[in-house]
């Protein structure tokens, strides 16, 4: 059973079916707002393949309510399988560029999601999470889809925890 107590939600999660989301009133919803969107920085280990996928998914799912940034010491071509897997769910990988990590960028993050680093060394006192995910580069299309789906589930949960979206029941 899931933390929310919903057996249906737990079954969907086990089956890999991500929850549907609705925007939280006052969290954007297409209306102008006074405060800037919160920033989540995805920090890649050696390259940006998984951090760029995660940032693209968050940017797509948050619909502008959260600023997603991919940061890594090296930008690489993630390969056509990665772009194709994201395109299958309506995400354009080309819309996300990777920036080199800098102290200013990391300090500006409301949340730092480290993609395999030891977050205690890099994150310091800022809020951070570890998302140890396989590198999608060089994987088969099916393996890349599994990585995409795992990242997407984490992105959806993150949006819920941030109060930007809430899960809805399927009818």
C-alpha angles and dihedrals in degrees: 000000000000125000090259090057094241112136090192091055091049091050091049090049092050089048091050094246105140118223119259113247136210125194118259113241110257093019095103108284090175093300122120113256136192100230126066120248115270115257126231116188117201107204115203123216106226099341139008104253099109096030090053091049091050093047091049091050093048092048090050097045096043093051091214097315091108126036109227120201129184114209128181140146089241132035115208138177101261091203135247095282091063094049091045094049091052092045088056088067095040098262121135109210089194090069091068121070124187121239126201111255112257132173090247093052093047092047091051092056118106085197130015114206109195115204098213103328124124096261094200090066097044106029101050108178097340120105110268144166134197117231105184101194129161118259106257095207114111094008125129117263090255092052091048090052090053090051090047091050093048090051091045092054090051091048091051092049090048091053090050092049090048089054092239094117139011128213118252130203119252114239 
